[in-house]
């Protein structure tokens, strides 16, 4: 699915987002702490529950977003890792 976003913070190396990642990316680019969002690879996986996992990287975090049948890596460059993870986790879970 082509992403419906237009932001200077979003890189264009990949142009697709899985359904579970669309909301996360939209929220991330709205955050003042986030300087850049880079979309990563998409892999087909076995069917399961959607979830999100965060790993530290230099200058930010890597979000691994799992949809029903696909998983996507999203690199989020932020000045406040903990705040970004907390906000995106709550947002992903719908809280």
Long-range contacts (C-beta under 8 A, 24 or more apart in sequence): 3-39, 5-29, 7-37, 9-34, 9-35, 9-36, 9-37, 10-36, 10-37, 10-38, 10-39, 11-36, 11-37, 11-38, 11-39, 13-38, 13-39, 14-39, 14-40, 14-41, 14-42, 15-39, 16-42, 17-72, 18-42, 18-65, 18-67, 18-70, 18-71, 18-72, 19-67, 19-68, 20-50, 20-52, 20-65, 20-66, 20-67, 20-68, 20-72, 20-92, 21-63, 21-65, 21-67, 21-72, 21-74, 23-91, 23-92, 24-52, 24-63, 24-65, 24-74, 24-88, 24-91, 24-92, 25-74, 27-87, 27-88, 27-91, 28-74, 28-76, 28-84, 28-88, 31-78, 31-84, 31-87, 33-78, 33-79, 33-80, 33-83, 33-84, 34-60, 34-76, 34-77, 34-78, 34-84, 35-77, 35-78, 35-79, 36-60, 36-75, 36-76, 36-77, 37-74, 37-75, 37-76, 37-77, 38-74, 38-75, 38-77, 39-72, 39-74, 39-75, 40-72, 40-73, 40-74, 40-75, 41-72, 41-73, 42-70, 42-71, 42-72, 43-70, 43-71, 43-72, 44-69, 44-70, 45-69, 45-70, 45-71, 52-88, 52-89, 52-92, 54-85, 54-88, 54-89, 56-81, 60-84, 61-85, 63-88, 65-92
